[in-house]
Amino acid sequence: MLAQSVQSSLVSGQLAAKHLNENGLLVLTGANAALKGTAGMIAYGTAKAAVHHLVKSFAAADSGLPAGAHSVGLLPYVQCFFHSFIYLN
């Protein structure tokens, strides 16, 4: 989980520091799990919290990103609706 989420975000940040234009935008994909506890999915929540921290770190002054560049994190949220199903014999 860490390699999939955190390592790819670190590589993206390194590439952005070298190749992003001034006033560019670095977008990293996080998850709503970064903002709350994730009992039963601790590794997932930890990885997404690390990505959330990277977004904040890349947004800080002297982060290594070009002048005027911004970083944002996407936190997709899926809301599930359970429907009652009638099974006919």
Stockholm file with secondary structure:
# STOCKHOLM 1.0

chainA/1-89         MLAQSVQSSLVSGQLAAKHLNENGLLVLTGANAALKGTAGMIAYGTAKAAVHHLVKSFAAADSGLPAGAHSVGLLPYVQCFFHSFIYLN
#=GR chainA/1-89 SS CHIIIIIHHHHHHHHHHHHCCTTCEEEEECCGGGGSCCTTCHHHHHHHHHHHHHHHHHHSTTSSSCTTCEEEEECCCCCCCCCCCCCCC
#=GC SS_cons        CHIIIIIHHHHHHHHHHHHCCTTCEEEEECCGGGGSCCTTCHHHHHHHHHHHHHHHHHHSTTSSSCTTCEEEEECCCCCCCCCCCCCCC
//
